[in-house]
Amino acid sequence: MKIRILGNSIRVRLTISEVQTLWNHGQIEDHTPFTTTTLSFVVKQHDLSKLLVDFKENRITLLIPQPMANELYNTQKVGFEESSGPVSILIEKDFVCLDRPVEDQRDNYPNPLLNC
């Protein structure tokens, strides 16, 4: 899971196996340990009508409606974008980078621009 936070926006990119885990198990979670605490990030299916995000006790939780998780897993849909209060949310599939071949990208989605 790649997370980018810029101002009031959060962008989350998910690999193939992360989308599969989200669909099959209802959530994915990752942790970044710091010296004095750990930041956790959870993407969780929920019975909602839109994306929501919250931050409590060093944990960012992004709630994704089950129909959106279904669409990410079962279709070619790239991602979803919404606002959750003051925060803009973008959750999308992680595609193979065209300009960073050093990074391990075996679990990324094929980049549609490679087929041009």
Secondary structure, 3 states (H helix, E strand, C coil): CEEEEECCEEEEEECHHHHHHHHHHCEEEEEEECCCCEEEEEEEEECCCCCEEEEECCEEEEEEEHHHHHHHHHCCCCEEEEEECCEEEEEEECECCCCCCCCCCCCCECCHHHHC
